[in-house]
């Protein structure tokens, strides 16, 4: 029997870098490749990003246990240096484990920096994932973003 669990989380981060630089880390495919990835145990197989309204992003990789994860997104709203809205599916091998809507907002932060506000609303399917696990993974990605921006 199938089941669906819904969850929402919001993460706020301050980055001591201008909004244009933080936004570019999301928008530029070469920059995003350097920080938007799985942990050390995960190896990239394929990546494409077409950053425009209606554009798609695909990322897949293999874990040490042989399982393959797939991130398939579509961009619905982009306001340069202000907002990105995208929806995405996550799969493990051929099994869809979640469908989510994410909003990333870029706001003026302290001393010319950026306050990033990421909100995700997800439908987590058949017990394969949950909002807590996804939030933890998203914190890891935002930690990667911090390291990338620091150079």
C-alpha positions, -999 to +999 in steps of 0.1 A: +000+000+000+014+034-010+017+063+015+026+099+013+041+121+040+041+159+035+067+181+050+079+217+049+111+233+061+128+267+059+165+273+062+180+308+066+217+314+061+238+345+061+267+346+036+292+375+038+292+379+000+271+402-023+238+389-035+249+388-071+278+365-062+255+341-042+228+341-069+255+334-096+265+303-076+230+289-083+226+303-118+260+294-134+262+257-143+300+256-139+298+272-104+269+250-093+288+219-103+314+228-077+291+229-047+257+212-055+267+175-052+265+146-028+289+137-001+323+119-006+307+085-008+287+097-038+302+098-073+288+120-101+275+102-132+257+129-152+248+166-148+229+191-170+215+225-161+196+249-183+190+279-159+160+297-174+122+297-167+110+264-182+146+250-182+155+217-166+183+204-144+194+168-140+219+153-117+226+117-110+253+098-091+262+065-076+266+056-039+292+032-026+264+006-022+257+008-060+224+027-057+219+055-081+202+088-072+186+111-097+176+148-092+153+161-119+142+197-117+123+223-137+126+261-131+093+279-128+103+314-117+136+333-118+140+369-107+177+376-110+194+383-076+160+379-058+143+345-062+145+311-078+115+287-077+118+251-089+101+218-085+120+185-085+117+148-082+142+125-065+146+089-075+167+060-061+174+038-090+139+036-108+119+044-076+105+080-072+110+088-035+098+125-034+084+154-053+092+189-040+087+226-046+116+248-035+119+286-033+153+302-028+152+339-019+182+363-018+178+393+005+201+420+018+221+407+047+245+421+072+273+444+060+265+440+023+262+402+026+233+380+016+205+365+036+195+333+018+160+319+027+153+284+013+118+269+017+109+234+006+075+218+005+077+181-002+057+150-008+078+121+005+067+088-010+063+053+006+088+059+034+119+062+013+127+097+026+112+124+049+114+161+055+140+157+083+164+137+061+159+162+032+165+192+055+197+176+068+209+170+032+200+206+022+220+219+052+249+200+038+245+215+003+243+250+019+275+242+038+291+233+005+279+266-009+296+285+019+329+267+012+326+274-025+320+311-019+349+313+004+371+300-025 
